[in-house]
Amino acid sequence: MCQCAGASERNLSKALEEAKKNAPSIVFIDEIDSIAPKREKTHGEVERRIVSQLLTLMDGLKSLAHDVTVLQVHTKNMKLAEDVDPENIVEDAHGYVGADLGALCTGAALQCIGEKTDIIELEDESINAEVLNHMAVLNEHFQTAPGTSKVSASRETVSIFLW
């Protein structure tokens, strides 16, 4: 936070404008509660202005579409089955941030591989290309993968904005 009147709001606005210009992008604000606690708990005028500015900048964000983009980044090198619908996965992963979506994708891929342990030689340093060609991550893998990880973000700790 800056001591000059309006400087913190301008810095916040500049950072988010820069992210918007470089879309798609991710803005990570660590410990958001330190700069923007719940409105009813703000004590000073500077905090109130920052909360107001942040809420204004966040207003109207289309997070579902952007979360789908993040999911697609994490799955770009995965062979996905036809039953995999990124929008449904993101809707089911409410509250997940980019890292959580990455962990979800990794978990789904590991479940897929785990089902093939009978035909994969775990001692080998690589997997036979023919075996890989017949493997695809299923929607079922994504549905059961969340049980292996926790959502890491909440309003009090972190926020991700995507444009």
C-alpha positions in Angstrom: 0.0 0.0 0.0 1.2 3.5 -0.9 0.9 6.4 1.5 -0.1 8.9 -1.3 -3.8 9.4 -1.7 -5.0 7.3 -4.7 -1.6 5.8 -5.4 -2.6 2.3 -4.3 -5.8 2.4 -6.3 -3.8 3.5 -9.4 -1.2 0.8 -8.9 -3.9 -1.8 -8.6 -5.7 -0.5 -11.7 -2.4 -0.3 -13.7 -1.5 -3.9 -12.8 -4.9 -5.2 -13.9 -4.9 -3.1 -17.1 -1.5 -4.5 -18.0 -2.8 -8.0 -17.5 -5.8 -7.2 -19.6 -3.6 -6.0 -22.5 -1.5 -9.2 -22.3 -4.5 -11.5 -22.2 -4.8 -14.3 -21.4 -3.0 -13.6 -18.2 -3.1 -14.4 -14.5 -2.7 -11.8 -11.8 -1.9 -13.4 -8.4 -2.5 -11.3 -5.3 -1.0 -13.0 -2.3 -2.8 -12.5 1.0 -5.6 -10.4 -0.5 -7.1 -10.0 2.9 -4.2 -7.7 3.9 -5.1 -5.1 1.3 -8.8 -5.8 0.9 -10.5 -7.4 3.9 -14.3 -7.8 4.1 -15.9 -4.5 3.6 -17.5 -4.4 7.0 -14.1 -5.0 8.7 -12.3 -2.1 6.9 -11.1 0.5 9.4 -9.5 3.3 7.4 -10.5 5.3 4.3 -7.5 4.0 2.3 -8.7 0.4 2.9 -12.2 1.3 1.9 -11.0 2.9 -1.3 -8.8 -0.1 -2.2 -11.7 -2.6 -1.5 -14.0 -0.4 -3.7 -11.4 -0.2 -6.5 -10.8 -4.0 -6.4 -14.5 -4.8 -6.4 -15.0 -2.4 -9.4 -12.2 -4.0 -11.3 -13.5 -7.5 -10.6 -17.0 -6.7 -11.5 -18.1 -8.5 -14.6 -15.2 -10.9 -14.9 -16.1 -14.0 -16.9 -14.2 -16.5 -14.8 -15.7 -19.7 -16.2 -14.4 -19.0 -19.7 -11.0 -18.1 -18.4 -10.9 -21.1 -16.0 -11.6 -23.3 -19.1 -8.6 -21.6 -20.8 -6.4 -22.4 -17.7 -7.7 -26.0 -17.8 -6.8 -26.3 -21.5 -3.3 -25.1 -20.8 -2.9 -27.8 -18.2 -4.3 -30.5 -20.6 -2.7 -29.4 -23.9 -0.3 -32.4 -23.8 -2.9 -34.9 -22.6 -5.0 -37.1 -24.8 -8.5 -36.5 -23.6 -11.4 -38.8 -24.3 -14.4 -37.5 -26.2 -16.5 -37.5 -23.0 -14.3 -34.8 -21.4 -16.1 -31.4 -21.3 -13.8 -28.7 -20.0 -16.7 -26.4 -19.1 -18.3 -29.1 -16.9 -15.0 -29.8 -15.2 -14.5 -26.2 -14.4 -18.1 -25.8 -13.1 -17.5 -28.8 -10.8 -14.2 -27.3 -9.7 -15.7 -24.1 -8.2 -13.2 -22.2 -6.1 -10.2 -23.8 -7.8 -7.3 -21.6 -8.8 -4.9 -22.3 -11.6 -2.6 -24.5 -9.5 -5.6 -26.4 -8.2 -6.8 -27.0 -11.8 -3.2 -28.2 -12.6 -3.3 -30.6 -9.7 -6.7 -31.9 -10.8 -5.4 -32.5 -14.3 -2.3 -34.3 -12.9 -4.5 -36.4 -10.7 -6.8 -37.4 -13.6 -3.7 -38.3 -15.7 -2.3 -40.4 -12.9 -5.5 -42.2 -12.4 -5.5 -43.0 -16.1 -2.0 -44.3 -15.9 -2.8 -46.2 -12.7 -5.5 -48.2 -14.6 -2.8 -49.4 -17.0 -0.2 -50.6 -14.5 -0.8 -54.1 -15.7 0.5 -53.3 -19.2 3.1 -50.6 -18.3 6.5 -51.7 -17.2 7.2 -49.4 -14.2 10.9 -50.2 -14.2 11.3 -48.9 -17.8 12.3 -45.3 -18.2 9.7 -44.7 -20.9 6.3 -46.0 -21.9 5.7 -47.9 -25.1 4.2 -45.5 -27.7 1.6 -48.0 -28.7 0.4 -48.2 -25.1 0.3 -44.3 -24.9 -1.7 -44.1 -28.1 -4.4 -46.2 -26.6 -4.6 -44.2 -23.4 -6.9 -41.3 -22.9 -7.9 -39.4 -19.8 -11.7 -39.9 -19.3 -14.2 -37.6 -17.7 -14.5 -40.2 -14.9 -10.8 -39.6 -14.1 -11.5 -35.9 -13.6 -14.6 -36.6 -11.5 -12.7 -38.8 -9.1 -9.4 -36.8 -9.0 -10.7 -34.0 -6.7 -10.7 -36.4 -3.8 -7.0 -36.5 -4.0 -6.4 -32.8 -3.5 -7.8 -29.8 -1.6 -8.8 -26.3 -2.9 -5.9 -24.1 -2.0 -7.6 -20.7 -2.3 -10.2 -18.7 -0.5 -11.2 -15.1 -0.6 -9.1 -14.5 2.5 -5.9 -15.8 1.0 -5.7 -15.5 -2.7 -7.5 -14.3 -5.8 -6.9 -14.9 -9.5 -8.2 -12.6 -12.2 -8.1 -13.7 -15.8 -8.9 -11.7 -18.9 
